């Protein structure tokens, strides 16, 4: 097997339980290709929703402002980094045992926004690796599944008091502005997919717009 470079070895040393690696070379290629097996890395699965509703002004989307210190940097058109003044994100959370991801998305939307919604379609998955800030700082391979959901009932930001630990507020924003306002790149991609789906299915816009003051309460588990 070809000798691994120092940069590769240094990167793998960050793992408390390093993934299995395999190096491959080819007589006609000067570079060595490294295949990393992440099967030994711990995995986490979450799900969330892009909740939309029709209005006289077009589609609106539900977002949350999380209760978190520090705001991520976003890239400007010039490539420079700037701090966002406001962090907006999609409602999401961990998949409970024996719970399907689409059920998790509906539950998390209800808990974090106060809205009951119905499933339209799956938008896709966001996959990334992060380092836990507790315990042995294990690296975790994370998969977040997102679904396009349609608002059914409930009042935005009418959530349980204990949820204020996680959610500062929930609010409606125009769907057309969501890509510019969301803090995370992966979530912005999910919104773009939602826009594409809605544009391809104009019959969804034809439903009767629901009042922003609709206070009918969904059942909570």
C-alpha positions, 0 to 999 in steps of 0.5 A: 500500500502506498505511504500516506502523506503527513496531512492525511495522518494528521487529519486522522489523528483527530479521531478518537476512533479513527475510520478505516482508510485504504490507499490506492495507486495506479501506474498511469497516475502520479497521485495516490487516492485515499478512501476513508470509511466512516462506518465506524463514526457515530451517526445522528439523524434529524429531520425538519420542515419547510412549512409554506402557506399561500397568501395574497402576496404569494408563498410564505414560509415559517422560520425560527430564530434559535436561542443560541449565542454567536451567529455564523458568518456568511459569504458576501458576493466579494467572498468576504465574511460578515457576521449576520445580525439575525440568525434564522433557521428551519425547524428541525430536531433529532429523530426519536426511536421508532419514529419515521423522519417525516413524523419527526419533521411534523412534530418538530414543526409543531413544537418549535413554531406552534404550527400543524402541517401536512406532508407534501414531499421530501426535499432531500438530505443534508449530510455533514460531520461535526465535533461534539462540544461535550464528552470526548468530543467525538466526531459525528456523521449527521444526516438531516432530512427535510420535507416540504410541508403545507400549513394546516392550522395553528398560530405562529410562535404559540409554543410551550414555555419550555421550548423557549430554551431552544427557540427565541421566536417563530415567524413567517417570512416571504418564501422569495426572501428565504434564501437570502435570510436563512443562515445555513447553506444547506437549508438555503438549498432545501428552500431552493428545492421547495421553490422549484417544486412549488413552481412545478406544481402551480395547483398548490397555490390555488388553495384558499389562503389561510388567515394569519390569525387562524388560532385553531389548535393542533393536538400535541403529543 
